[in-house]
Amino acid sequence: MGELILQVQHLSKSFGTNEVLRDIDFTVSTGDVTSIIGASGSGKSTLLRCINLLETPTSGEVLYHGQKVTGPKVNAAEYRSHVGMVFQSFNLFNNMTVLENCMVGQIKVLKKNKEDAKKQAMLYLEKVGMAPYINAKPRQISGGQKQRVAIARALAMNPEVLLFDEPTSALDPEMVGEVLNVMRDLAREGMTMLVVTHEMAFARDVSNHVVYMNGGVILEEGTPEEIFENPKHQETKDFLSRFRKS
């Protein structure tokens, strides 16, 4: 068991009268690859956005190394440099090149000089196979390539944890594999990852921890074997019935 990095305690989130998350508790330790699965609308992406402070929890806490990060005095940009996020829709800056996209956060948030930022950006662009495209603008590359750039950009900040919000759901089917391969490599290298995904094979084969959400609560969680081979709840069984190994 690695060192405890993130703790989510009794977290709830409402939008008006709509309670999207209710009393969520779980932890993330060093080297964990946690997949959050569940039907659309079960609160998975909202949970990730609360952890990354893009949404403010209605109640409950998020702790990073034992320190509350949900208070008003927290430097969100600095926290996000440690807990990075890869979005479904890439969120690249369209007016910047691939290389500039991977440098800007390092310069603005980490206060790196351009030379060091470029070196770090190139390291990760090579890692995800995007070094030949450093001078391209986002509109000139495919969706799968954009997502690989987004992953390189997040990695260039040297985060301790990477959050992935359905990173393949906006991609054409033939591009899904290239992004999942990058994520598999990161998992093998020991990157701590929290992944909201519909890719059940990834959740089953790459994760060491699976969280099944239903109706804004964690209905059950455990190892991939426990969740995929021996789920306790009927709802989990129904959800997984089309993905279970024959």
N, C-alpha and C positions, 0 to 999 in steps of 0.2 A: 504493500500500500504506500503510495507516494504521499508527499506533503499536501496538506489541505490547502487549496488555493481559493476556491469560491464556495460560499455557503448561501443558499437561498432558504430563508426562514419565514414560514407563515405568509408567503407573498400572495397578495390579492390585487387584482386590477379591474376596475370598472370604468366603462365609458358611459357616463350618465347612469341610467338604471340597468344597463347591460353589464352583468358581472362576467368578465371574460376569463379571469383566473381566480381560483379560490383555494387559499391555504396551501400553497405550493412549498414543499420542502425537498431539497436534495443538495448534494455536495459534489464538487469536482476536485479531484486530486491530481498531482503531477502525473503526466503520462496517460491519464484517462482519455479514452475515446468514447464519448457518450452520445448515442443517437436518440433523438426525441422523435417518436413516431405517433401517428394518430390521424384521424380523418381531418379534412379541411374544416377550419372553424373550431378546432378543439383548444385553441389558445397557444399553440406551439410558437408561432412567430412573435406573438405579443410577449411571451415569456423571455425569449431571446432579447427583444427590444428593451425589456425592463432590466435585464442583466447588463446590457450595454448602455443603460441610462438614456436611451432614445425615448423611452416612456418612463414616467414616474409612477412607481407602484402606489396604489391607493392605500395599502397597509402592508406591513411586513418589512423585511430587511434583505439586502444583498450585502454580504461581507466579502472583502478581498483581503486575504491573509489576516483574517480576524478583525479588520477595520470596516466599519459601516461606510458604504459608498453612496447611500441613498439620501444623505443629508444635503442641505443647501450649500455647505462650505466646500464640497468636494470639487476638485478640478477635473471636470468630465473628460476633457481632451487628454490630460495626462493619464487618467485611469484607462482610457480607451487605447492608449499606446501600449498598455500591458495586456488588455483584453480586447483584441482586435475583432473585426467583424467583416465577413464576406457576404454580400447581399445577393438576393435572387436576381436583381436587375443591374448588377455590376457596379452602378454608381461611379463610373469613371468620369473624369472631367473631359468633356468633348473637345474643348479648345486646347488641350495639352496633348503632347505625344505620349506614347506608351512609357518612355523613359521618364518624362516629366511627371506623369501620374504617380510613378513609384518613388520620386524624389521629394515631392512637395510636402508630404507629411513629416518626413524626416527633418526637412529644413525648418518648417514652421513650428512643429511641436517638439521635436527632439533637439532643435537648434544646431543641427549639423551643418558643416560647410558643404558647398556644392560638390566638391571633389569626393569627400567621404560618402555623401548621399548617393552620388552616381555609382561609386564602387559597390556599395551595398545593394543598390537597385539592380545593377548588372548581375550581381551574384545570384539574386533570386529570379530574375528574368531568365537567366540561363537554366536555372533549376527547373523552371516550369516550361522550358522549351520556347520562350518568346524573345530571346536575344536578337534574332534576325529582324524583329519588327519594331525596334526601339524608336524609330523615327516616324512610325505610322500614327495616325490619329484613330481614336476608337471607331469612327465610322468606316474605316478602311479594313477592319478585321472582323472575323466571324464571332458569333456569340461565345463559342467555346474558347476562342482566343481571348476575348474580353474577360471571361471569367478567370482564365489563367493569369492574366495581367492583374486582376483584382486580388487574386491570392498572393501573387508576388508583392503587390503593394502592401498588403497586410503583413506579410512576412518581413518585409524590409524594415518594419518598425520594431523588430525583435520582440514580438508579444510573448507573454507567458502562456496565454490561452488564445485559441482562435475559435470564434463563433461562426458557424455557417448557417445561413437562413435559406434553406431549400436551394442550394447553389446550382442545381441542375434543372430546376423546373422551368426556367425560361429558355432552355436550349432545345435545338432540334435533336431528335434521338441519336443521330450519328455523332453528335458532339458530346453527349453525356459521358461516354467512356473516357475521353481525354481528360476531363475534369476529375472524374472519380479516380483515375490512375494517379494524378498528382496528390489527391487526398490520401490514397492508400500509401503512397510513398512517405508522406508526412507522418502518418500513423506509425509506420514501420520505424521511422527515425525517432519516435518518442514524443512527437508534438502533442500537447494537450488540446483536445478538440471537443467542442460541443456542437452537434450537427442536427439541425432540424431537416428531416429528409423523408422522401417517399421512396427512396431506393432501398428496398428491403434487403437485397443481397448485401449491400454495403453495411447496413445496420447489423445483419446477422454475422457477416464474415470478418468485419474490420473492427467493430466496437468491442469494448470489454464491458460496457454497461448500456442497457437499453431502457428508456423511459417511455411508457405508453400513456398518452394523454387522451382523455375523453371528457367532453363537456366542461373544460376548464379546470379539471383536477387531474392529478397523477393517479390513474387507476391501478397501475402496477409497474414495478421496475425490478430489474435484476440483470443477470448475465444474459447474453444472447440465447444460450441454451435454455435457460429458465423461461424466457419470454416466448421464444419461437417454438420450442419443443414441448413445453409444459405450462402453458398460460393458465392462470387460476380463474380468470373471469370470463364469462360467456362473451362479453363485448370484445375482449381481446381476441378470443378464439374466432369470433365472426370477422373481425378486422383482418386477422392474419390468414384466414382460411384460404385465400387465393394465393398467398405467398409461401405457405408452409411447404417444406420439402415433401415430395411424394414418398 
